[in-house]
Amino acid sequence: MIYAEVMLHIEMLMDTGELIPGKKLPSIRSLAKRLDCSVNTIIKAYSELEKKHKIYSVSKSGYYVVEQVPSRHSGAANTGAIDFLSAGPDKKAMPYRDYQHCINQAIEVYKEEMFTYSEIQGLPSLRVELARHLRELQVFTVPERVCVVSGSQQAIHLLISLPFPNNKKNICVEQPTHLSMIESIKCQQATAYGIEITANGLDMDRLEHLFKWNDIKFFYTVTRYHNPTGYSYSNKERRKIVELAQKYDVYIIEDDYLGDLDPDMQQDPMFAYDPSGRVIYIKSFSKVMLPGLRLGLAVIPDFIRDSFLSAKFASDLHTPVLTQGALEIYLKSGMFKAHIQRMRSIYTRKAALLQKAYQELLPPSAAYSGSLSGFYSTIRLPNPLKAKTFIEHLKQGNVHVDDARKMYLPDFVQDSVIRLSVSQVEEAYIESGVQTIARVMKELINTTLQVKFI
Ligand SMILES: Cc1ncc(COP(=O)(O)O)c(C=O)c1O
């Protein structure tokens, strides 16, 4: 008998109810004797079943059948919906086994650290790995300046609350910008000045005006694959923004949440144009790994280090050691690098398919943004369609998109913009999703015209 047959035998006993959850399995020796095979065959079978989380071992006692926790999603019927609303990473492309391995290893390596509170700034050995990884993104810094945060949103939220050496009070943000930034501004009652981001980027004269006259503490910018528009600045634009910030003593919070996915190595982060501390670089691991891990980093300049760490301490003491440890192992082993290569090609392909579908299927009166990220892009609906009604009609066609209204400051709100994320839509469904969007647009335009005519 080979080990796979032993596994099958045990799994069958579980299925028929002869081996119920919590029941102890026969000892290795007795089962080997009963099934007339070697002890090693049983050891291998038990170890594979353990990896599949069907059984678990108790030291000096033996192996037991695991209590099966039903998956939250196992009962969910496949609704056939095309989901441009969810913005998490592509579920099929996630290497869960690798993560599992890293988490298991992290439990072993950081066993002791989990019995106590850890460093506010993050595990020192992880920060070494992060500083090394940042070099690939043209961010040259030292581990002492890297701060691990519980998602990049935490860094953004804390920075809004802190005083900066320019003693200025207000912040400046692109319009639209992502929802959690808007929520942070609202919740902290910060005064924020918006600057519209269009298919041509920013109006630099307007930005200069804001920097000059509006007491701007920092400019928060998503420099690559902007959320929601998908816009990426050219190096020329990035340099110009940094020059303006230097001229008017404004800081820059550079949110490079999707930087890892950019295949173009010629793109510089703004940080590269002023590593002195004028640009605070932030990065997330939510899109390239998992949002549930809550992992991000900020490259914190010396002038704000103490206040940032105090705020981080007051907020959550430190980011969980287990996920930090797993990320460290993932980076160190080279698994992250290999994973990124795969992610880049998956998302680049999706982005290209979406752009092709937009180009071929949307009516000329609909304007879309030209994102290459494999995550976000926006469509401005043709006049007089409104996002809210459009989205309701689209749902009946089983296609889901997001209303971008909540991604604007009150003075900038647009009610005819929808956001699509293509990250969780399978390639085969991208075109039909856009087809439905185009169809519903045409139907609604016709209805509106008829109503007007009557
Ligand atoms: C531009 C941008 N920055 C930051 C975040 C927050 O990321 P995290 O999960 O790392 O907090 C998001 C989330 O989608 C985002 O779109």
The ligand as a Gaussian input file, in Angstrom:
#p B3LYP/6-31G(d) Opt

LIG

0 1
 C       -4.659000      54.351000      -3.108000
 C       -4.834000      53.529000      -1.887000
 N       -4.044000      53.751000      -0.841000
 C       -4.179000      53.050000       0.292000
 C       -5.131000      52.081000       0.419000
 C       -5.244000      51.341000       1.722000
 O       -4.448000      50.207000       1.652000
 P       -4.143000      49.303000       2.909000
 O       -4.995000      48.092000       2.781000
 O       -2.673000      48.997000       2.813000
 O       -4.453000      50.066000       4.144000
 C       -5.974000      51.802000      -0.646000
 C       -6.982000      50.759000      -0.550000
 O       -7.580000      50.343000      -1.515000
 C       -5.822000      52.551000      -1.827000
 O       -6.623000      52.352000      -2.873000

